Amino acid sequence: MRIRLLATFLIAIAACGGDDVNHLADAPLPPDAAPDAMGAVPLSVTNAGTGAGTVTSSPAGITCTSATCSAEFDPDTVITLTAVADTGSVFTSWGGACSGSVPTCEVTLAQAATVTATFDVASYAVTVTKAGNGTGTIAGNGITCGATCTVMVDHGTMISLTQTPANLSVFAGWGGACTGTAGCMVTVTGPTTISANFALDNLTLFVTKGGTGAGTVTATGINCGADCSESYTANQMVTLTAAASTGSTFAGWSGGGCTGTGTCIVTMNAAITVTATFTLQQFALTVAKAGNGSGNVTSNPAGIACGVDCTQNYNYNTMVTLTAAPSTGSTFTGWTGACTGTAPCNVTMTAARNVTATFTLMTFTLSVTKSGDGAGTVTGNGVNCGGTCTVTVNYGSVVSLSSAASAAPSTLSSFTGWSGSGCTGTGGCTFTITANSTVNAAYKLRPNLMFTTGATFDGNLGGLLGADRNCQAAAAGRGLPGTYRAYLGATGVNARSRIAPATGWTRVDGRVMFNRIGDFGTTTLPYPPSLDEAGNDLSNAMQPRVWTATAADTQYYGLNCNNSNTAPDWSTTAGRTMTGVLTATDADVLVGGSVASCGTPVHLYCFGIDRTATVP
């Protein structure tokens, strides 16, 4: 009670601003006013986590093994807490008034405090290794181990491992924490190492001998002869060698994946039996075929049908007759080797013999011709033909020809089709040649195009060349191929002469107009020249007239936009000259419809001049 009164008194002095409060605060407390008079301070300790352990205090007061413990201490006491994990557990960390993972912690009790000590179950590394020259897998408790593997396991966990040897291996036993060859069961109380030993299996190779002859087969551990089997480690490669006895030949292997007459290499992946066949001495008659033709060779006595079977063994001194038969489209041209000439061949087998039969394909002539007024190129099978050409082709060859019409402005053509040798249409020409053959490719010159410019121009065209440039620019703007000129007369120049010698025109919509430029303005046309370069119909245009400087008789009008012959042709807007009417089909109106002032913008007739084509 005295301590509380003294504290109250000190607080009151401080509130009044007294300077002596600090001296009073520094004064020693009476012996009976120490901490008890201020009240004990509680310290609470809680054990947490998956493990177990004990927390003790210094000074004494706390020995905590359960979930929560507490004790009271004098104020400002420095308490040292120590955490000790039980067997199979580990201390992991402090919480609350302590922190860190060091197992001791100091707390100064200025006020009530709570500390948490976390203990977890201990985990240990379980390492599984494999040994031996075999292979296999280990499985169990989350382990699936094809090589060395490690997992972390809680203290006290029982591990049960099962071994599975791979093909051609056997399990030889456990090492480390397990023994024997049965399953492995271990209770983990610390870091644990287990080894599994796998060994390669032992497999037997058996050698047998067959046939009418005799001989010996040898390998490491085998001399057969007499000793014809041996045990080998799995996957071991064993080389067998056969040696024929005098008077015999080694005919070949069977079994164990071995064939032919060379050495036999066996990989021991199972118990294997290999047979070596020896036959009484014979000699091989081998027939080969040469040349680009085909045919068959047969033998008497039977054995060769080449064709397919081109080698046969015959006993010593046998006479074999070979006969050659060419296939259709081929001829037999003769023997070489042990035979000559073209008649059937007799061979006496006193040694190995080789005979070659030569067959030659028959050849035929392939002729490519062209027709029509157009141009183009035919290619394929050695043909690259701009005119008529001939090539030699082997019997049975597949002829595949393709056609490309000329794209040059002067010979711009269309391919109109094949004829001959069964080829028709305008696609590719493909057939198999069995005789002399002729194929024709037909081409037709494409007609020239004519149009009326969509734009209008006054009489200052920059001369005839300027007018031509206007036509060319209009065509280029719409992607029309070729060269174009304006149908215009000038001093000493008839408009028709500027277009000749080209022939054959259509409008840009493909409609046929006429063949000769002399027909323009002298005959009635099937359609008016009213389409512009884009195919637009100008029939309803505000201005239907077209510059021509051409009279109704198609002769030069005598004047053009040259200021009554005082200026260069088509260079001024002064004067007057003749115009045609683009909507007309009548001869005279087309070119000599009416006179217009050179200052009036009108259209131009434009004609393609590249080709001497013919239109229907």
C-alpha positions in Angstrom: 0.0 0.0 0.0 2.9 2.3 0.8 4.4 1.7 -2.6 1.1 2.7 -4.3 0.9 5.9 -2.2 4.5 6.8 -3.0 3.9 6.2 -6.7 0.8 8.4 -6.5 2.7 11.1 -4.8 5.5 11.0 -7.5 2.9 11.2 -10.3 1.3 14.2 -8.6 4.6 16.1 -8.3 5.3 15.4 -12.0 1.9 16.7 -12.9 2.7 19.9 -11.0 5.9 20.3 -13.0 8.1 19.7 -9.9 11.8 19.3 -10.8 12.4 17.1 -7.8 10.4 14.2 -9.2 13.5 12.6 -10.8 15.4 12.7 -7.5 12.4 11.1 -5.8 12.2 8.5 -8.5 15.9 7.6 -8.1 15.4 7.1 -4.3 15.7 3.5 -3.2 12.4 1.7 -2.3 12.0 0.5 1.2 12.7 -3.2 1.7 9.1 -4.1 2.2 8.0 -2.3 -1.1 9.9 -4.5 -3.6 8.2 -6.4 -6.5 5.6 -8.2 -4.4 4.1 -4.9 -3.7 3.9 -4.3 -7.5 2.3 -7.7 -8.2 3.7 -10.9 -9.9 3.9 -11.0 -13.7 2.6 -14.2 -15.5 4.6 -16.0 -18.2 2.6 -18.5 -20.3 4.3 -21.2 -22.5 2.5 -23.2 -25.2 3.8 -26.3 -26.9 2.8 -26.5 -30.6 3.6 -28.5 -33.7 3.4 -32.1 -34.7 6.2 -33.2 -32.4 6.8 -33.2 -28.6 9.3 -31.7 -26.2 9.8 -30.0 -22.9 10.3 -26.2 -22.1 12.0 -25.3 -18.8 12.7 -22.0 -17.2 15.5 -20.5 -15.3 14.8 -19.3 -12.7 12.6 -22.4 -12.1 8.9 -22.2 -12.4 8.1 -23.6 -15.8 8.5 -27.3 -16.9 6.1 -27.5 -19.8 5.4 -30.8 -21.6 1.7 -30.3 -22.3 -0.1 -27.9 -24.5 0.1 -24.8 -22.3 1.9 -24.1 -19.0 2.3 -20.8 -17.0 4.1 -19.4 -14.0 4.4 -16.0 -12.3 7.6 -14.2 -11.8 8.7 -10.9 -10.3 8.5 -7.9 -12.6 11.5 -7.3 -14.9 12.9 -10.8 -14.1 15.0 -12.1 -17.0 13.7 -15.6 -17.7 15.7 -18.1 -19.7 13.6 -20.7 -21.5 15.2 -23.9 -22.8 13.4 -26.2 -25.3 14.4 -29.9 -25.4 12.8 -32.1 -28.1 11.7 -35.6 -27.2 13.2 -38.5 -29.1 11.8 -38.5 -32.7 11.0 -34.8 -32.6 12.9 -31.6 -33.3 12.6 -28.1 -31.9 11.8 -25.8 -34.9 11.1 -22.3 -33.6 9.8 -19.8 -30.9 6.8 -17.6 -31.2 5.3 -14.8 -29.1 7.7 -13.1 -26.8 10.6 -15.2 -28.3 11.7 -15.7 -31.8 14.3 -17.7 -33.8 15.1 -21.3 -33.8 17.9 -21.4 -31.2 16.6 -23.7 -28.4 17.2 -21.1 -25.6 15.3 -17.8 -25.3 15.5 -14.9 -22.8 12.3 -13.0 -21.8 12.4 -9.9 -19.5 9.0 -9.8 -17.8 8.0 -6.2 -17.9 4.5 -7.3 -18.3 2.5 -10.5 -18.9 4.0 -12.5 -21.8 3.2 -15.6 -23.9 5.7 -17.8 -25.6 5.1 -20.6 -28.1 7.6 -23.4 -28.6 7.1 -25.4 -31.8 8.2 -29.1 -31.9 7.8 -31.1 -35.1 8.2 -34.8 -35.8 11.8 -35.5 -37.0 12.3 -36.4 -40.7 15.2 -38.5 -41.9 16.7 -39.1 -45.3 16.1 -42.6 -46.6 18.5 -43.2 -49.5 18.0 -46.2 -51.8 20.9 -47.1 -54.1 21.2 -49.9 -56.7 24.3 -52.0 -57.3 25.3 -54.8 -59.5 25.4 -55.2 -63.3 21.7 -55.9 -63.6 18.8 -53.5 -63.6 15.5 -53.2 -61.8 13.2 -50.9 -59.8 12.5 -50.4 -56.1 9.0 -49.2 -55.0 7.2 -48.4 -51.7 6.4 -45.5 -49.3 6.5 -43.0 -52.1 9.7 -44.4 -53.6 9.8 -45.4 -57.2 13.5 -45.7 -57.9 15.1 -46.6 -61.2 18.5 -45.3 -60.0 19.6 -43.7 -56.7 16.8 -41.8 -54.9 16.2 -40.2 -51.6 13.0 -39.4 -49.7 12.4 -37.7 -46.3 10.5 -39.9 -43.9 9.1 -39.1 -40.4 10.6 -40.7 -37.3 9.0 -44.1 -36.6 7.7 -44.6 -40.1 7.9 -48.2 -41.2 9.2 -48.5 -44.8 8.2 -51.5 -46.9 10.1 -51.8 -50.2 9.5 -54.2 -53.0 12.1 -55.0 -55.7 11.3 -55.8 -59.3 14.2 -57.0 -61.5 14.1 -55.9 -65.1 14.1 -58.3 -68.0 17.3 -60.4 -68.2 18.2 -59.4 -64.6 17.7 -61.2 -61.2 17.6 -59.7 -57.7 20.8 -60.6 -55.8 19.8 -59.2 -52.3 19.6 -56.2 -50.1 22.4 -54.3 -48.3 22.5 -51.5 -45.7 19.5 -51.4 -43.5 18.0 -54.6 -45.1 19.3 -58.1 -45.8 18.2 -61.2 -47.7 16.2 -61.3 -51.0 12.7 -61.0 -49.7 11.0 -57.6 -49.3 12.6 -54.9 -47.2 10.8 -53.6 -44.0 12.6 -50.9 -41.9 11.4 -48.7 -39.1 13.1 -45.3 -39.6 14.7 -43.8 -36.5 17.5 -41.9 -38.2 19.1 -41.4 -41.6 18.9 -44.7 -43.4 20.7 -46.2 -46.4 19.4 -49.2 -48.3 21.0 -50.8 -51.3 19.4 -53.2 -53.8 21.7 -55.5 -55.8 20.6 -56.7 -59.3 22.7 -59.1 -61.4 22.4 -60.1 -65.0 20.9 -63.5 -65.7 22.9 -66.4 -67.1 21.5 -67.8 -70.4 22.5 -70.9 -72.5 23.5 -70.8 -76.1 23.0 -74.1 -78.0 24.6 -74.9 -81.3 23.3 -77.6 -83.6 24.5 -78.7 -87.0 22.3 -79.7 -90.0 22.6 -80.5 -93.7 24.4 -83.2 -95.6 27.9 -81.9 -95.1 30.2 -81.5 -92.1 32.1 -78.8 -90.3 32.9 -77.1 -87.0 31.4 -74.1 -85.2 33.5 -72.3 -82.7 33.1 -69.5 -80.2 34.4 -68.6 -76.7 33.5 -71.7 -74.7 32.1 -73.6 -77.8 33.9 -76.0 -80.1 31.2 -77.9 -81.9 32.6 -80.6 -82.9 31.9 -82.0 -79.5 31.2 -79.0 -77.1 28.1 -77.4 -78.5 26.6 -75.3 -75.6 27.8 -72.7 -73.2 26.3 -70.4 -70.5 26.7 -66.6 -71.0 25.8 -63.5 -69.2 22.6 -61.8 -70.4 23.1 -59.3 -73.2 26.6 -60.7 -73.9 27.4 -60.7 -77.6 28.8 -64.1 -78.8 30.5 -64.5 -82.2 30.0 -67.9 -83.9 32.3 -68.9 -86.7 31.6 -71.8 -89.1 34.3 -73.8 -90.9 33.3 -76.4 -93.5 35.2 -79.6 -93.6 36.9 -80.7 -96.8 34.4 -81.6 -99.4 31.6 -79.6 -97.8 30.4 -76.0 -97.9 28.9 -73.9 -95.2 25.4 -73.1 -96.4 24.3 -70.7 -93.7 22.9 -70.0 -90.3 19.4 -70.2 -88.9 18.0 -69.3 -85.5 19.2 -66.6 -83.1 18.6 -63.9 -85.7 21.5 -65.2 -87.8 21.4 -65.6 -91.5 23.9 -65.7 -94.4 27.3 -67.4 -94.4 29.5 -64.9 -92.5 30.1 -64.9 -88.8 27.0 -65.1 -86.6 26.8 -62.5 -83.7 24.2 -63.5 -81.1 23.0 -61.2 -78.4 22.1 -63.3 -75.4 18.6 -62.0 -74.5 17.1 -65.5 -73.9 18.2 -69.2 -74.2 19.0 -69.4 -77.9 19.6 -72.2 -80.4 21.6 -71.6 -83.6 21.8 -74.1 -86.4 24.7 -74.2 -88.8 24.0 -76.0 -92.0 26.7 -77.7 -94.0 26.2 -79.2 -97.5 28.2 -81.3 -99.8 30.2 -79.1 -102.2 28.3 -77.3 -104.9 29.0 -74.4 -107.1 26.8 -71.3 -107.6 25.6 -70.3 -111.0 24.7 -66.6 -110.8 22.7 -64.9 -113.5 22.7 -61.1 -113.6 20.6 -58.9 -115.9 21.9 -55.7 -117.6 20.6 -53.1 -119.9 17.6 -50.8 -119.7 15.2 -53.5 -120.8 13.6 -56.4 -119.0 13.2 -60.1 -119.4 13.6 -63.5 -117.7 16.3 -66.1 -117.7 15.3 -69.7 -116.8 17.5 -72.8 -116.3 17.3 -76.6 -117.1 17.7 -78.3 -114.6 15.3 -76.0 -112.7 16.6 -73.6 -110.1 16.9 -70.3 -111.9 14.0 -68.2 -112.9 15.5 -64.7 -113.1 13.0 -62.8 -112.8 13.3 -63.3 -109.1 15.6 -66.3 -108.4 18.9 -65.5 -110.1 21.3 -67.8 -108.2 21.3 -71.5 -107.8 23.8 -74.1 -106.5 24.5 -77.1 -108.7 26.5 -80.3 -108.0 29.9 -80.4 -109.6 30.0 -81.1 -113.4 26.2 -80.5 -113.9 25.4 -79.0 -117.4 22.9 -76.2 -117.0 21.1 -74.7 -120.1 20.1 -71.0 -119.7 17.4 -69.5 -121.9 16.6 -65.8 -122.2 13.1 -64.4 -122.9 12.7 -60.6 -123.3 9.6 -58.9 -121.9 7.2 -57.0 -124.2 8.9 -53.8 -125.4 12.4 -55.2 -124.9 14.9 -57.3 -127.0 17.5 -59.8 -125.8 20.9 -58.5 -127.1 23.2 -61.3 -125.8 25.2 -63.1 -123.1 28.4 -62.2 -121.4 30.5 -64.1 -118.8 30.3 -67.9 -119.1 28.1 -67.6 -122.2 28.2 -65.7 -125.5 25.9 -65.0 -128.4 22.1 -64.9 -128.3 21.2 -68.6 -128.5 20.4 -70.7 -125.4 23.6 -71.1 -123.4 25.1 -74.4 -121.9 27.3 -74.0 -118.8 29.2 -76.9 -117.2 29.5 -76.4 -113.4 33.1 -77.2 -112.6 33.4 -74.0 -110.6 31.3 -71.0 -109.6 30.0 -69.4 -112.8 28.6 -65.9 -113.6 26.4 -65.1 -116.6 25.0 -61.8 -117.6 21.9 -61.4 -119.9 21.5 -58.0 -121.5 18.0 -56.8 -122.4 17.4 -53.5 -124.2 14.3 -51.4 -124.2 12.8 -50.7 -127.7 12.7 -47.0 -128.5 10.0 -45.0 -130.3 9.8 -41.5 -131.7 7.7 -38.8 -130.0 6.9 -36.0 -132.4 5.4 -32.7 -131.2 3.8 -30.4 -133.7 2.0 -27.1 -133.3 -0.9 -25.5 -135.2 -2.9 -22.3 -135.2 -1.8 -18.7 -135.7 -0.6 -18.4 -132.1 2.6 -19.2 -130.3 3.6 -21.3 -127.3 6.0 -23.8 -125.9 5.6 -27.5 -125.1 7.8 -29.1 -122.5 8.3 -32.5 -120.8 10.2 -35.8 -121.4 13.1 -34.0 -122.9 10.9 -31.8 -125.1 11.3 -28.1 -125.1 9.6 -27.2 -128.3 8.8 -23.8 -129.6 8.0 -25.3 -133.1 8.0 -28.9 -134.3 10.4 -31.2 -132.5 11.1 -34.9 -132.2 12.6 -36.9 -129.4 13.3 -40.6 -128.8 11.5 -42.2 -125.9 11.9 -45.7 -124.3 9.0 -48.2 -124.5 6.6 -47.9 -121.5 7.7 -44.4 -120.6 5.0 -42.1 -119.3 5.0 -39.0 -121.4 3.8 -36.0 -119.6 3.7 -32.8 -121.7 2.6 -29.3 -120.6 1.9 -26.3 -122.7 2.6 -22.6 -122.1 1.1 -20.1 -124.5 3.3 -17.1 -125.4 3.0 -14.1 -123.2 5.0 -11.8 -125.4 3.0 -8.8 -126.5 3.5 -9.5 -130.2 2.6 -13.1 -129.9 0.2 -13.1 -126.9 -1.7 -16.4 -127.4 -4.1 -18.8 -125.9 -3.6 -22.5 -125.8 -6.7 -24.1 -127.5 -6.0 -27.8 -126.9 -4.2 -31.1 -127.7 -4.8 -33.6 -130.3 -3.1 -37.0 -131.1 -2.0 -39.9 -129.0 -5.2 -39.7 -127.0 -4.6 -36.2 -125.6 -7.4 -33.7 -125.6 -8.5 -30.6 -123.7 -6.2 -27.8 -122.5 -4.7 -29.5 -119.4 -1.6 -31.6 -119.4 -1.1 -34.4 -121.9 -0.1 -37.7 -120.4 0.1 -41.1 -122.0 2.3 -44.2 -122.0 4.3 -44.7 -125.2 4.2 -48.1 -126.8 4.7 -47.0 -130.5 5.8 -44.0 -132.5 3.5 -41.1 -131.4 2.6 -37.6 -132.5 1.0 -34.9 -130.4 -0.2 -31.6 -131.7 -0.6 -28.4 -129.6 -2.9 -25.7 -131.0 -2.4 -22.0 -130.2 -4.4 -19.0 -131.2 -3.2 -15.4 -131.2 -5.3 -13.3 -128.8 -7.0 -10.4 -130.4 -5.9 -6.8 -129.8 -8.0 -4.7 -127.4 -9.7 -1.4 -128.2 -11.4 1.1 -125.9 -12.4 4.7 -125.6 -10.7 6.6 -122.9 -12.8 7.3 -119.8 -11.0 10.6 -119.5 -11.6 13.5 -121.9 -8.9 15.8 -123.3 -8.9 19.2 -125.1 -7.1 19.5 -128.4 -3.7 20.3 -126.8 -2.6 16.6 -126.7 1.1 17.2 -127.0 1.1 15.9 -130.6 0.3 12.3 -131.7 2.9 11.0 -129.2 1.1 12.8 -126.4 -2.2 11.2 -127.5 -0.5 7.8 -127.6 0.8 8.4 -124.1 -2.7 9.1 -122.9 -3.9 5.8 -124.4 -1.0 3.9 -122.9 -1.5 5.4 -119.4 -5.2 4.5 -119.5 -4.4 0.9 -120.4 -1.6 0.6 -117.8 -3.9 2.0 -115.1 -6.3 -0.9 -115.7 -3.6 -3.6 -116.2 -4.3 -4.0 -119.9 -1.2 -5.6 -121.6 0.5 -4.4 -124.8 1.1 -1.2 -126.8 -1.7 1.2 -127.6 -2.1 4.1 -130.1 -4.7 6.8 -130.5 -6.9 6.7 -133.6 -6.0 10.2 -134.8 -5.3 11.9 -138.1 -2.6 14.6 -138.5 -0.9 16.6 -141.2 0.0 14.0 -143.8 -1.0 11.2 -141.5 -4.1 9.0 -142.0 -5.5 7.6 -138.7 -5.7 4.1 -140.1 -2.1 4.0 -141.0 -1.1 4.6 -137.4 -2.9 1.3 -136.4 -1.9 -1.0 -139.3 -0.5 -3.6 -139.7 -2.2 -4.9 -136.6 -5.4 -6.9 -137.1 -8.2 -8.3 -135.0 -9.8 -6.4 -132.2 -12.3 -6.9 -129.4 -13.7 -4.6 -126.8 -12.3 -5.0 -123.2 -15.4 -7.1 -122.5 -14.3 -9.6 -125.1 -16.9 -8.8 -127.7 -15.6 -9.1 -131.3 -15.4 -5.8 -133.2 -13.6 -6.3 -136.5 -10.5 -7.7 -138.2 -9.0 -4.9 -140.3 -8.5 -1.3 -139.2 -10.0 -0.4 -142.6 -13.3 -1.7 -141.4 -13.4 1.0 -138.7 -15.4 3.9 -140.1 -16.3 2.0 -143.4 -18.6 -0.8 -142.1 -21.3 -1.1 -139.6 -19.9 -2.5 -136.3 -21.7 -5.2 -134.3 -21.3 -3.1 -131.1 -20.5 0.6 -130.5 -16.9 1.4 -129.2 -18.4 2.8 -126.0 -16.5 0.9 -123.3 -13.6 2.6 -121.6 -10.4 0.9 -120.4 -12.2 -0.3 -117.2 -15.1 -1.7 -119.1 -17.5 1.1 -118.1 -20.1 1.9 -120.8 -19.8 5.6 -121.8 -23.1 5.6 -123.7 -24.7 7.8 -121.2 -21.6 10.0 -120.7 -22.1 13.8 -120.8 -19.6 13.9 -123.7 -20.1 11.2 -126.4 -17.6 12.6 -128.9 -14.1 11.4 -129.7 -11.2 13.2 -131.4 -10.4 11.7 -134.9 -9.5 14.5 -137.3 -10.9 12.0 -139.8 -13.6 12.6 -142.4 -16.5 10.2 -143.0 -14.4 8.6 -145.9 -11.7 7.8 -143.2 -9.3 10.2 -144.8 -7.5 13.0 -142.9 -9.9 15.8 -142.3 -7.3 18.4 -143.3 -7.3 20.2 -140.0 -6.5 19.2 -136.4 -5.9 21.2 -133.3 -3.0 23.1 -134.8 -4.7 26.5 -135.2 -5.6 26.1 -138.8 -2.2 24.6 -139.7 -0.2 27.4 -138.1 1.0 25.4 -135.1 2.3 21.8 -134.6 -0.3 19.1 -134.8 -2.5 18.6 -131.7 -0.7 21.3 -129.7 -3.3 24.0 -129.1 -6.9 24.6 -128.2 -7.3 27.0 -131.0 -9.2 25.8 -134.1 -11.7 23.1 -134.9 -11.5 19.5 -136.2 -13.5 16.4 -136.7 -14.9 14.1 -134.0 -16.6 10.7 -134.0 -19.4 9.5 -131.8 -18.6 6.7 -129.4 -22.2 5.4 -129.2 -22.4 4.9 -132.9 -22.1 1.7 -135.0 -22.7 3.4 -138.3 -19.5 3.7 -140.4 -19.4 7.4 -141.1 -20.6 8.7 -137.7 -18.0 6.6 -135.9 -15.1 8.7 -137.1 -16.7 11.7 -138.9 -19.7 12.6 -136.9 -19.3 16.3 -136.3 -16.7 19.2 -136.0 -15.8 20.4 -132.5 -13.8 23.2 -131.0 -10.3 22.3 -129.9 -11.0 23.8 -126.5 -13.7 21.2 -125.9 -12.6 18.1 -123.8 -13.6 14.9 -125.6 -12.5 11.3 -125.6 -9.8 9.3 -127.6 -10.2 6.0 -129.4 -7.3 3.7 -128.3 -6.2 0.6 -130.3 -3.8 -2.3 -129.3 -1.2 -2.6 -132.1 0.9 -5.7 -131.0 -0.6 -8.6 -133.0 -1.9 -9.5 -136.4 -4.7 -11.6 -134.9 -8.0 -12.9 -136.4 -11.3 -12.7 -134.7 -14.4 -14.7 -135.7 
